[in-house]
Amino acid sequence: MAYNCLLLDADDTLVSFKDCERQALIKVLDKYNIAATDENIALYHNINEGLWQDLEKGRIKKHLIGKIRFQNFCEKIGAETKNAEKMNRDYMNALKEEAVLMDGAIEFLEDVEDYATIAIVTNGIEAVQLNRLKISGIAAFADGIYTSEKVGATKPNKQIFLAALKDLGIENTSKVLVVGDRLQSDIKGGINAGLDTCWVNFNNEENTTNIKPKYVVQDYTQLKNIILEGLEDVIANKGKI
């Protein structure tokens, strides 16, 4: 079944958040004379990832992530915590300028843009995400960008997806596909909204949850084939009169 509306996650679905995070964090650590070792970078990543997982599970509010992560990080490495808030602001400013694309992301968007409405649905902080999507070139393909701040709901809350569909004027939800890398937010949220879902499992991870996406793909080619299934004749005759 071909899909004519895609609700796409951003980080680690189209943009490599791991690479962006690393580059932004190195700039901040250098500024505060903290060694940008692989160990310190991994420590920060684990702290930050844990907080975002807490957000997805409804344990904390988004605004607390920025207040907590660098304080926890500094405490772990034995550094002064008095600069934690400044470090977070500097990190946010650095991160908004980082937009390392996943390999093949733009080519994928080019291949599907003529056949589907494309929207970005993200829990990421709005000011950061909007700039990153712009400089990465992804925003040019999007018919809408929906952040949790703009909508007032955070994935996996179904309302962020339903608000996007309402704004886009999409009524036939059987042709909508939610695509993302996070089972707890993207896939669970899509299921909560009654939509078909596709887990982009680029790292071939094991699904140890009870969350069951309709599709699982390891690359953009597989994803494109799902989206465009049944449209071979249309694509073959594109541009012909």
C-alpha positions as CSV (number, residue, x, y, z in Angstrom):
1,M,0.0,0.0,0.0
2,A,1.4,3.4,-1.0
3,Y,1.4,6.2,1.6
4,N,0.7,9.8,0.6
5,C,1.5,11.4,3.9
6,L,4.7,11.0,5.9
7,L,5.1,12.1,9.5
8,L,8.9,11.9,9.9
9,D,11.0,12.2,13.0
10,A,14.1,14.4,12.7
11,D,17.0,13.3,14.9
12,D,18.5,9.9,14.0
13,T,15.9,9.5,11.3
14,L,17.1,12.2,8.9
15,V,19.8,14.0,10.9
16,S,22.5,12.3,12.8
17,F,22.0,13.6,16.3
18,K,25.0,11.6,17.7
19,D,27.3,13.5,15.3
20,C,25.7,16.9,16.0
21,E,25.7,16.3,19.7
22,R,29.4,15.4,19.7
23,Q,30.5,18.4,17.7
24,A,28.4,20.8,19.8
25,L,29.6,19.3,23.1
26,I,33.3,19.4,22.1
27,K,32.9,23.2,21.6
28,V,31.3,23.6,25.0
29,L,33.8,21.4,26.9
30,D,36.7,23.3,25.3
31,K,35.2,26.6,26.3
32,Y,35.0,25.5,30.0
33,N,38.4,23.8,30.0
34,I,37.0,20.3,30.4
35,A,38.7,17.5,28.5
36,A,36.6,16.4,25.5
37,T,37.5,12.8,25.9
38,D,35.5,9.9,24.5
39,E,34.7,9.0,28.1
40,N,33.3,12.4,29.0
41,I,31.3,12.7,25.7
42,A,29.8,9.2,26.4
43,L,29.0,10.2,30.0
44,Y,27.1,13.3,28.9
45,H,25.3,11.4,26.1
46,N,24.1,8.8,28.6
47,I,22.9,11.4,31.0
48,N,21.1,13.3,28.3
49,E,19.6,10.2,26.8
50,G,18.3,9.1,30.1
51,L,16.5,12.4,30.6
52,W,14.9,12.3,27.2
53,Q,13.7,8.7,27.9
54,D,12.2,10.1,31.2
55,L,10.4,12.7,29.1
56,E,9.0,10.1,26.8
57,K,7.7,8.2,29.8
58,G,6.1,11.3,31.3
59,R,8.4,11.4,34.3
60,I,9.8,14.9,33.7
61,K,8.9,18.1,31.8
62,K,11.0,19.1,28.8
63,H,12.3,22.4,30.4
64,L,14.0,20.4,33.2
65,I,16.3,18.6,30.8
66,G,18.3,21.7,30.1
67,K,18.5,22.5,33.9
68,I,19.6,19.0,34.9
69,R,21.9,17.5,32.3
70,F,25.0,19.6,32.7
71,Q,24.6,19.8,36.5
72,N,24.6,16.0,36.6
73,F,27.5,15.9,34.2
74,C,29.6,18.3,36.2
75,E,28.8,16.4,39.4
76,K,29.9,13.1,37.8
77,I,33.3,14.4,36.7
78,G,33.9,16.5,39.8
79,A,33.7,19.9,38.1
80,E,32.1,23.0,39.4
81,T,28.3,23.0,38.9
82,K,28.0,26.8,39.1
83,N,28.4,27.1,35.3
84,A,25.9,24.3,34.4
85,E,23.2,26.7,33.2
86,K,25.7,28.7,31.1
87,M,27.1,25.5,29.7
88,N,23.6,24.4,28.6
89,R,22.9,27.7,26.9
90,D,26.2,27.5,25.1
91,Y,25.5,23.9,24.1
92,M,22.1,24.9,22.7
93,N,23.6,27.7,20.7
94,A,26.3,25.3,19.3
95,L,23.8,22.5,18.6
96,K,21.5,24.7,16.6
97,E,24.3,25.2,14.1
98,E,25.0,21.5,13.7
99,A,23.1,19.6,11.1
100,V,25.0,16.4,10.0
101,L,22.7,14.5,7.7
102,M,22.2,10.8,7.8
103,D,23.7,9.2,4.7
104,G,21.1,9.2,1.9
105,A,18.6,11.4,3.8
106,I,18.3,14.1,1.1
107,E,18.2,11.6,-1.7
108,F,15.4,9.8,0.1
109,L,13.4,13.0,0.4
110,E,14.0,13.8,-3.2
111,D,12.7,10.4,-4.2
112,V,9.4,10.6,-2.3
113,E,8.6,14.4,-2.3
114,D,6.5,14.2,-5.5
115,Y,4.3,11.4,-4.1
116,A,3.6,12.3,-0.5
117,T,3.0,15.2,1.9
118,I,6.0,15.4,4.1
119,A,5.9,16.7,7.7
120,I,8.5,16.7,10.4
121,V,7.2,15.8,13.9
122,T,9.8,16.3,16.6
123,N,10.2,16.5,20.4
124,G,13.4,18.5,19.9
125,I,13.6,22.0,21.3
126,E,12.0,24.3,18.7
127,A,14.6,27.0,18.3
128,V,17.3,24.4,17.9
129,Q,15.3,22.2,15.5
130,L,14.0,24.8,13.2
131,N,17.5,26.2,12.5
132,R,19.0,22.7,12.1
133,L,16.3,21.6,9.7
134,K,16.8,24.8,7.7
135,I,20.6,24.6,7.3
136,S,20.5,20.9,6.7
137,G,18.2,21.5,3.7
138,I,15.4,19.2,5.2
139,A,13.0,22.1,5.8
140,A,12.8,22.7,2.0
141,F,11.1,19.4,1.6
142,A,8.6,19.8,4.5
143,D,5.0,20.8,4.1
144,G,4.9,21.4,7.8
145,I,7.2,21.2,10.9
146,Y,5.6,20.4,14.2
147,T,7.5,20.6,17.4
148,S,6.2,19.5,20.8
149,E,6.4,23.2,21.9
150,K,4.4,24.4,19.0
151,V,1.7,21.8,19.4
152,G,1.7,21.6,23.2
153,A,2.1,17.8,23.2
154,T,5.1,15.5,23.4
155,K,5.5,12.2,21.6
156,P,4.2,9.6,22.4
157,N,1.1,11.7,23.0
158,K,-1.1,11.1,20.0
159,Q,-2.1,14.8,19.9
160,I,1.1,15.9,18.3
161,F,0.4,13.7,15.3
162,L,-3.3,14.5,15.2
163,A,-2.6,18.2,15.3
164,A,-0.1,17.8,12.4
165,L,-2.7,16.0,10.3
166,K,-5.4,18.6,11.0
167,D,-3.1,21.4,10.0
168,L,-2.1,19.6,6.9
169,G,-5.7,18.9,6.0
170,I,-5.2,15.1,5.9
171,E,-8.4,13.2,6.5
172,N,-7.7,9.7,5.2
173,T,-5.4,8.4,7.9
174,S,-5.1,5.0,6.3
175,K,-2.5,6.5,3.9
176,V,-0.4,8.1,6.7
177,L,2.9,6.6,7.8
178,V,4.7,7.6,11.0
179,V,8.5,7.1,10.6
180,G,11.1,7.4,13.3
181,D,14.0,5.7,15.2
182,R,12.6,5.8,18.7
183,L,10.2,3.0,19.7
184,Q,9.0,4.8,22.9
185,S,8.2,8.1,21.2
186,D,7.8,7.8,17.5
187,I,6.4,4.3,17.1
188,K,4.3,4.3,20.3
189,G,3.0,7.7,19.5
190,G,2.0,6.7,16.0
191,I,0.2,3.6,17.4
192,N,-1.5,5.8,20.0
193,A,-2.8,8.0,17.1
194,G,-4.1,4.9,15.2
195,L,-1.6,5.3,12.4
196,D,0.7,2.9,10.6
197,T,4.3,3.1,11.8
198,C,7.7,2.3,10.5
199,W,10.8,1.9,12.8
200,V,14.0,3.0,11.1
201,N,16.4,0.6,12.7
202,F,19.5,1.7,11.1
203,N,21.7,0.1,13.7
204,N,20.0,-3.2,13.6
205,E,19.0,-3.1,17.3
206,E,16.9,-5.7,19.0
207,N,13.4,-4.6,20.0
208,T,13.1,-5.6,23.6
209,T,9.8,-3.7,24.1
210,N,6.2,-4.7,23.6
211,I,5.9,-1.9,21.0
212,K,5.3,-3.4,17.6
213,P,5.7,-1.2,14.5
214,K,4.0,-2.3,11.3
215,Y,7.3,-2.0,9.4
216,V,10.9,-2.2,10.3
217,V,13.6,-1.0,7.9
218,Q,17.4,-0.9,8.0
219,D,17.9,1.7,5.2
220,Y,16.2,4.4,3.2
221,T,15.8,2.1,0.1
222,Q,13.6,-0.3,2.2
223,L,11.7,2.7,3.5
224,K,11.1,4.2,0.1
225,N,9.9,0.9,-1.3
226,I,7.2,0.7,1.5
227,I,6.1,4.3,0.8
228,L,5.9,3.9,-2.9
229,E,4.6,0.4,-3.1
230,G,2.2,0.0,-6.0
231,L,3.3,3.3,-7.7
232,E,5.8,1.7,-10.1
233,D,3.9,2.6,-13.2
234,V,3.3,6.1,-12.1
235,I,7.0,6.6,-11.4
236,A,8.0,4.9,-14.6
237,N,5.9,7.3,-16.6
238,K,6.7,10.5,-14.6
239,G,7.1,13.4,-16.9
240,K,5.6,11.6,-20.0
241,I,2.5,13.0,-21.7
